Amino acid sequence: MKPIGVFGGTFDPIHYGHLRSAFEMLQALDFEQVRFIPCGDPPHRGVTYATAVQRLRLVELAINGQNGFIADDCELKRDGLSYTVDTLESLRAEFPDRSLGLIVGMDAFLGLPEWHRWDEILDIAHIVVAHRPGWKAPDIGALGNLISDYGTHRVEDLHTTVAGRVHIHAVTQLEIASTEIRELVAAGRDPRFLMPDAVRDEILDNEIYKGD
């Protein structure tokens, strides 16, 4: 069975930068699926601008019709702060024999040692780092040691083991930021071409981010 990609985030809102990275991972790493998991109650940011239900709806609209993309509401159903390690544990319980690949961007990976129980993540899943071409991975400190001890360039390793490896993969990173989209919408401007039309329509029709 092919690995499952796990792609979490606030998705406030989701945009083509998220979608393109996930699509390239789905294809290049031969994942069976990529599960988009909107953060229910993010511990790393004090506020979200759209509600969790709204953000889930935007994800569902964004990925509609794309084979291999799944919207997962597990963090919305769970009480308390949404820690990645807890989400991975719930997925591991659901898929005990499947390879799980936690997809993180470069910025998130560099902050990994600040995550809750971060040193337990590789016991549950692989870490797949999406980075822009030419970026150099850390070679010192906690992350340097992590890559030295567990890093692999072989995609096959993500298929033959269920957890425990770090794989760094270059993707096309579009210069789109959710913060800038919220500011644009709040200023009364149109976010067309930064996201799928269905997401844009939902945001404008329901005045999400208006006056943000």
Secondary structure, 3 states (H helix, E strand, C coil): CCCEEEEEECCCCCCHHHHHHHHHHHHHCCCCEEEEEECCCCCCCCCCCCCHHHHHHHHHHHHCCCCCEEECCHHHHCCCCCCHHHHHHHHHHHCCCCCEEEEEEHHHHHCHHHCCCHHHHHHHCEEEEEECCCCCCCCCHHHHHHHHHHECCCCHHHHHCCCCCEEEEECCCCCCCHHHHHHHHHCCCCCCCCCCHHHHHHHHHCCCCCCC
